[in-house]
Amino acid sequence: MNKTIETGKSSSKQSVGHKYSQPWFMIFCVLIIVICVLLSITPIARLGHLYTGVTHLTEDIATPPHFSPPAMPWLTGWGRWLPMHFTHSDPVALYLTGNMEILLLMAVAFVMYTLAAYFLARRAQPEQMPALRRWMWIGAIVAGLIFLLTPGMASRDLFVYADYGNLVGAHGANPYFTTPSQVAHDDLLTRIDGWNTAPSAYGPVWVYLAGALSLIFGNHLLAYFYIYRFLGLACHLLNALLIGLILSKTGRSERTVTVGMFLYALNPLMLFEGPLGAHNDVFMSTLLLYGFFLCLRADQRGFTQFKNYWPALIVLTLSVLVKFTAIPAILFFLLVLAAKTLGTPETPVREMPWLAAIKNVVIAGVVFVGITVLAYLPFWIGHGVGEILHSFGTPPSSSGAQNSLMRVAMNWLQVHPTITSNTPVGFMAHALANRGFWSKVDIIAMGLAILAGAWYVWRSPTMRTLVLGSLTTMTIILLVTPWFYSWYVVWLVALAPLTLAFVQGRLTKALLAFCLVFSASALLTYMNLVFFRFGGYQLGIRYFLMILPPIIAAILVYFYARPKNSQPEKAVIADPTESMTSENAEIATK
């Protein structure tokens, strides 16, 4: 049995018995995940009708007023047996009950997700992979369609997207220097948009897309309700496919390819924030994954030649122009391009072609800056440099705090208004509640991550370093950001399966464990503790319940992960035994 766990293979005696019985376990896990999704839409739909009763306490999991999606009783009826309340029938008790039910169902889904991933990695037979992959697709599509049709919302961001698109498409206004309430205050979209007094925080690529949709669908709420969710589901499925293509392109086994696709496709958080939440983070992840796929193709053809790398550079630039958080991918792209041109680490420093490296980096940098300026130019015309710079700091995400240590400190100071900065505790609380302090922390953390990444790129300018450097930097950004929502973890879970494509050391395994555990604990941002009497510590409790599990998991994996030096890559999902040199040679020959 231990041999089976280590290698992912069964002995000849075991394989006969397990060949037909074990796939049913995977099917069972997928079925339970889908059932959990199906049952969760009943409390989600219930909470949508409680908005007016609890809006003074919470803004989580609630449909905006003046919007009623189709009831879908043939979907919500399956969960009617779930209790509507445990004590009183007032809106607060109803909301608390529904909130707990959703989180418990998602917790069960994560348990099944973990068991299914273990089964795929260690128990399933190689010949079963095509059938198991089909069940994975069936589960992802069915669960995604259920969430797409859910008559309730966990986040109202899709109406924010639609409102900014309406601002551009219908009114021809500038979303970076005006707000929906200033231009379209009578539009129905603006009345239900919670960000109608703020300029857009999204990049021009997303604004253009939202504006194009506005030209098609006008001011019709229901059309946006479904079209953005459909886009989220389509990108979710495309992301799973891209992960499989990347793993296949690097020569991984069918088992590894299947595990990598499964880790993304049936991750409950990805389903919750993609087809249900319809967040543009999923679209940004699609561009990132496709950009890395093109990077692999360029690496096989000659990464330092412009004709080979320009498609990857353009796609990665477009991802940055959806959300700026994709910028680490561009930075590591430039670092790898420079290091590959220099021929590190084999070429002696005196013999390195420094002029060629500078030329390549300048050309790639000009392409990135040129596309960025061209994308923003229609919105910048008529505005000075000072106005343009100021526009990047006007959205609430640039000055406020949500689901972070900064927000915890702010809430604590509200509960203890007499605490001054003269005491050590007061000084720390006031520092943590200051956005300027966190801006400096962000810059320092990202700078250190880039410097460490540059050192690793110098030692090994490979696609592995490009992927791991981008993923690690984005992870660090989420750890120190003052503005956090659970759907930001989409970036990490989209890139985490790519670590299976390369040599895995303890640090890489710890990073993978952090991302996957974080995808589960991040759902706690939806947990509402305001109804309990914790003396103002509700957010602090929720924050540490969210952030500590992935950190603990990463530490345990780092110190207790066992190196496997005797098994070939096809026998395990991670930690192939090739050295960095052999990895480069393998990729180069494909």
N, C-alpha and C positions, 0 to 999 in steps of 0.2 A: 504493500500500500504506500509506503514512504517513497518507493521508487516511482510509483505512479504520480505522486504529488510533485516530485522533483522534475521529472522529465516531461510530464504531460502525456505519457504513453502508458498503455496498459500492457501487462504481460500477455502472452498468447492465451493463457487460461482465462484471464480476466476479459480479454477483448470479445470472446464469444458471447459471454453473458451480458457485457455492457453495451455491445454494439447496438442492440435493439432497445434496451431499457433506458439508457442514459439520456438520449435525446428528449424523452418525455419530460425529464426534469427541466430542461431548458424551455420547452413549450409551456410547462406549468408556470415557470417564473414570468415569462412574457405575458401569459394570460392574467396572472395576478396583477402585474403592472397596469395592464389595460383596464382591469376591473377597478383598481384604485383610482385611475383617471376618470373612469365613468362615474363612480360614486362621488368623487370630489366635486363634480359640477353641480350637484344638488345644493350643497351648502354655499357654493360660489354664487349660484343663482339666487338663493335666499338672501344672502348678504347684499346683493344688488338692490333689493327693495327696502333695505334698512338704512339707506344713506342719510335720509333726513333725520333719522332718530339718533344717529351716532356721529354725525359730522363734527360735533363739538369735541369729540373724544379721539377720533381717528379718521384717517383718509385711506387706510389700507383696504384692499379687496372690496370695492364698492363701485357700482355703476353710477356714472354722473347723473344728476337730476335732469329731467326733460329728455331722457333717452331711454327707451324701452325696447331692447332687442326681442326678436321672436322667442316665445316661451320654450319651444322644443320639449313638450311634455314626454315625448317618446324617448328622450335622453335623460331628463331630470327625474322621470318616474322611477328609475332603478334605485335611487337613493332616498326615496320618500320615507323609508323605515328609519333613517337616521334621526335621532332626537333633535327637535328644534330648540329645546332648552332643557336644562337640568333642574333649575329652581324656578325663578320668576320668568314671566313671559314678556317682560319689558324689552325694548330694543337693545339695551346694553347686554342683557343676558342672552338674547338671541344671537347677537353678534359674537359674543365670547364663545358660545357653543359652536357656531359655525366655523369660527376661526380655529378652534381646537380640532375639529373634525377634519378640516382640510390638511392641517399639519400632520395629524396622525396618519391619514391616508397616504400622504407623500412620504412619511417615514417608512411605512410598510412597503411602498414602491421602491424606496432606496434599499431596503433589506433584500428584496427580490432581485433588484439590479446587481447588488454585490454578490449574491449567491450565483446568479447566472453568469457573471463575469468570471467567477472562480471556476465554474463548471466548464466554460469555454476554454479557459487557460490551462486547466489541469486534468479534466476528466473526459472531455469529448474526444472522439476518435477523429483522425485526419479526414477519413472518408465521409464524415458527417458534416463537415464544414459548409458545403454548398446548401444543404437542407437547413442547417441552423441559421445561415445567413438569410435565407428566404423568410424564416420565421421572425428574424430580427426586423426585416423590412416590413413584414405584415404588422408586427406590433407597433413600429414607429409610425406607419401610415394611419393605422386605425386610431391610436392614441392621439396623433396629431389632428385628425379630422374631428374627433370628439371635442378636443379643446378649441378647435376652430369654430365649431358650432355652439359652444357653450354660451348660454344666455346670461352672461355675467362677465365681470372684468376683475382681474387681479391688479391691473395697472391701467391708467387712462392715458398713457403716453401716446398711443396711436392717434388720439384726437389732438394731442399737441402737435404731432407731425402734420396731421391734416390741416390744422389751423395755420401753421407756418406756410404750408403749401398753398392754402387759400389766399394767404397774404400776398404771395408771389404771383400765383396763377390768375386769380380772379381780380385782384386789385392792383397788381403791378407795383407793389410796394417793396421796400428794402427790409428784409427781416433782421438785418444786423444793426440797423439804426432806427427802426420803428418797431412798435409792438402791435399785436392784433387788436388790443383794446383801443389804440389810437386811430387805427385805420378802418377796422371792420367790427366796431363795437356792436352793431346790430345783427351780425351774422350769428346763426345758431351755433356754429363751431366755436366762435369766440366766447359765447356765453357758457359753454361747458368745459372750456380749456382752462385748466388750473394755472397755466403759465401765460395767460393772455396779457399780462402786464410786463413781460420780460422779452427781450430780443432773443433770437435763436442762438442756441448753444451748439448747433450741429454744423458740420462742414458743408460746403457748397454742393458737393455731389449729392448729398441727401436732400438738400433744399431743392435742387433741380428736379430730382425724382418726385418729391412731394408736390412741387409745382406742376409737373406734368400730370400727375394723378388728379390734381385739382381741376385742370382744364377738361378732364374727362368726366369726373363725378360731381363737380360743382359743390354745392353746400348740403349734399345728401349724407347724413350721418351713417345710415345703415350700410351704404356702399363702402364707406371707409372702414367701418367696423369689420367687414369681411375681407376687403381687398388687402388691408395691411396684415391681417392674420394669414391670409393665403400666401402672401409674400414671405411671412415668417416661416410657414410650414415648408414652402418650396426651398427656401434657403437652408432650412434645417436638414432636409433630405439631401440637398446638393452638398452640404458640408460633410455628411457621412460618406457620400460617394467620393468626394475629394480626398478624404482621409484614407479611404481604401486604395485609391489610385496612387497616392504618395507612398504608402507602405508597400504596395506592389512594385512601384518603380524603383524602390531601394532594395528589392530582392528578398523581402521578408516572406516567411512561410504563410500558407493559407490560414493557419491558426492565428498567427500574429495579425494578419490583415483583418480577420473576422473580429478578433478581440478589440482592435483599435476602432473599427467602425461601430461596434456595439457600445463601447465606452462613451461614445458621443450620442449615437442615435437614440438609445433608450434611457439616457440619463434623465431622471424625472425633472430636474431643474431646467434642462434644455427644452424639454417638452412644455414645461410651465411658462417659460419666458419667451419661447419662440412662437408656436402656433397660438398660444393663449395671450401672452403679453405683447406679441408682435413688435418686439424691440429692434431698433436698427443695429444693435450690437451683433445680431445674428447675420445681418447683411454685411457688416464690416468684417466679420469672421470669414464669410464666404470669399471676400476679396483677399483677405490674408492667406487663406488656404490655397486659393488659386495662384496667388503670387509665389508662395513657397513651391508649389508644383512646377511653375515655370522656372523658378530658381534651380530646381533639380535638373530640369531639362537643359537649362543653360550650362550647368556644371558638367553635364555629360558631353556637351558639344564644345566647351571652352568658355568658361565663365568670364574671362577677362575681355572678350571681344564684344563690342557694342551691339553687333547684329544678333548676338545670342542673348544678352541680358536685358535689352531694352524692354521686351514685353513684360518681364517680371517687375522691372522698375516702375513701369506705368501702372500696373495693377496694384502694387504695394502703395504707390502714391495715391491712387484712388481710395484705398482703404483709409489712409490718413485724412483724406478730404471728406470722409463720412464722420469719423471721430478722431480727434488728435491723439487718443491713447494708442493708436497703432504706430506712432512715430518710432518706437524702438526697433521695429522691423526695418525701417529705412536706415537708421543709424548703423545697425549691424550689417545690413546689406553693403553699405559703403565701406565699413571696416573689413569685411571679408573680401570685397573687390580690391581694396588696396593691398591687403596681405597676400592675396593670390597673385597679383601683379608683381609684387616684390619677391615672391617665391619663398616666403617664410615657411618653416624655419630652416630649410635645407641650405638656402643660398647665403653665403657670407654677406655681412652687412655692407662691406665695401663694394661688392659686386652686384648689389641690388639695383634694379632699374628704377630709381626714385622718380625721374622725370616721367616715365611711363605711368607709374602709380599715381602721381599727382594729376597727370592728364586724365586718367580714367575716372578718378574721384571727382575732378572738376566737371567733366562732361556729365557724369551721373547726377551730380549736385545741381548743375544748371538745368537738366531735364526736370528734376524734382521741383526746383524753385519755379521754373517756367510754367509747368502745369499748374502749380498752386496759384501763382499770380494770375494766370489766364482764367482759372476757375473763379477766383475772387473778384477779378477786375470789374465785371458789370456792377458789383455791389460797392466797389471802392471809388468809382468815378464820382467826382464832386466832393470828396471828403479828404481832409488833410491827414497827414501821418499821425498826428496826435489823436484825432478822432478814431482812426482805424485801430490804433493800439488800444485805445480806451474801450472799443467795442468788444474786444476779447475778454474784458473783465467785468462786463455788465450782467451776464446771465447769473442767476442765483448760485449755480454750481461753482462759479469762480470766486464767490465771496461768502457763501453760507456753509452749513455743515449738516450732514445727514448720516445716521447709522455709523458713526465714527467716534473715536476717542475724543475728538474736539467737541462733538455734540454731547457726549457724556459729561464732559467738564462744564459745558454751558448749562446743562440741566442741573448739575450739582450746585453750581453757583446761584442758580435761581432758587433752589431750596434753602441755601445758606447765604442769604444776601449780606449778612454782617461780616462774612469772612473777608479779610483784607489780604493783600499780597505781602504783608509784613511777616506773616508766619510761613514756615516751610510748606505746609499743606496749601495755604492760600496762594503762595507764590506759584506753586506747581499747577494748581487749578486754573489760575488766571493765565499762565503761559499756555496751557493746553487748550484753553478756550479762545486763544488769539489766532485769527486766520493768518496773520503775518508770520507767526512762528511756524505754522504748518507749511506755508509756502516755502520757507527756508528748508524745512525738513524734506519736502518733496524734491527740491533742487539738489540738495546734498545726497539724498538716497539715490536719485536717478543718476547723478554724476558718478557716484561710487560704483553703481551697477555698470555704467558704460565703461569706466576705467578698468574694472575687473574683466568685463567682457572683451575689451581691447587686448588685454594681456592674454586671455585665452585664445582670441582670434590669431594673435601673433604666433602662438605655439601651435595652433591647429586651425588654419583657415578653411574649414569644411562646412558643408550644409548642416551638419550636426551642431556646430557652434552657432551658426546663424539662427537655427530654430531654438536651441536652448537659451541663447543669449536674449532673444526677443521674449521668450516665455518667462524667463527669470526676471527680467526688467519689468515686464507688465505685472508680474506677481508682486514685486516690491512696491510698485505704484499703488496697487490696491491695498496693500498693508498700511501705507502711510497717508492715503488720501483722506481729506476731511469729508468728502462727498461720496458716499457709497450706497449702491443699491444691489440687490441680489443678481440682477441681470448682467452686471459687469463681469461676473464670473464666467459668463459665456465665452469671453476671450480666452480664458485659461483652459476651459474644458475643450474648446475647439482645437487648441494647439497641443494640449497634453498628450493625446494619443500618438502624435508624431514622434514623441520620444522613443516609442517602440521601434522606430525605424533605424535606430543607431545603437552604438555601444552604450550600455547603461552602467554607470558606476553608482555608488551609494548616494551621491548628491542628486543624480538624475532620478533615481527611484524615490528619494525623499520628496523631490519636487512633484513627481507624478502623484504620490500619495497626498500631498498637500492640496493639489488642485481638485482631486476627486472628492476628498473629505470636505473641502471648502464648498463644493457644489451642493453638498447635503446641508451643511450648517448654515449656508447663506440664506436658505429658506426661512430661517428664524427671524429675518428682518420683517417677515409678515406676522410674526407672533406678537400679539398685543397684550401687554401686561399692565396697561393703564388702568384696567378695571380692578386690579389688586392693590392693596395698600402696602406699598413698599417704601413709603416715605421719600419719593422722588428718585429712587434708585432703579426704576423699571428699565430704562434704556441701558444703564450700566450692566445690569444682569443679562439683558438680551445681547449686548455687544460681546461680553466675555463668553457667553454660551456659543456665540457664532465664531469667534476668532480663535479660541483656545483649542478646540478639537483638531483642526487642520495642523496647527503648530505642533501639538503633541504627537499626532500621527507622523508628521515629517521627521520629528526627532527620533521616534521609535524606529522608523524604517531606516534612518541614516545609521543608527548605532547597532541595529540588530539585523540588517539585511545581510544575508550570507552570499558571498561571491560564489558563482558556479563556474568553475574553470574546466569542467570536464564534459559539458554537454554542448552539442551543436545547436545552432540557432533554431533549427526546425523543431527541436524538442522543447523549447521554452519560449515564452512570449517576450522575454526581455533578457538583457545581459548576455548577448552573444559574445563569444570569446575572441573575436577578431580584435587585433590592435587597431589603433587609429590609422596606421599606415595601410593595413589590409582593408580597412573600411574605405579609404580613399581609392585604393586600387579596384575594389569591387564596384564602386559607383562609376569609376571612370571607364570600366570595360562594358558597361551596360548600354 
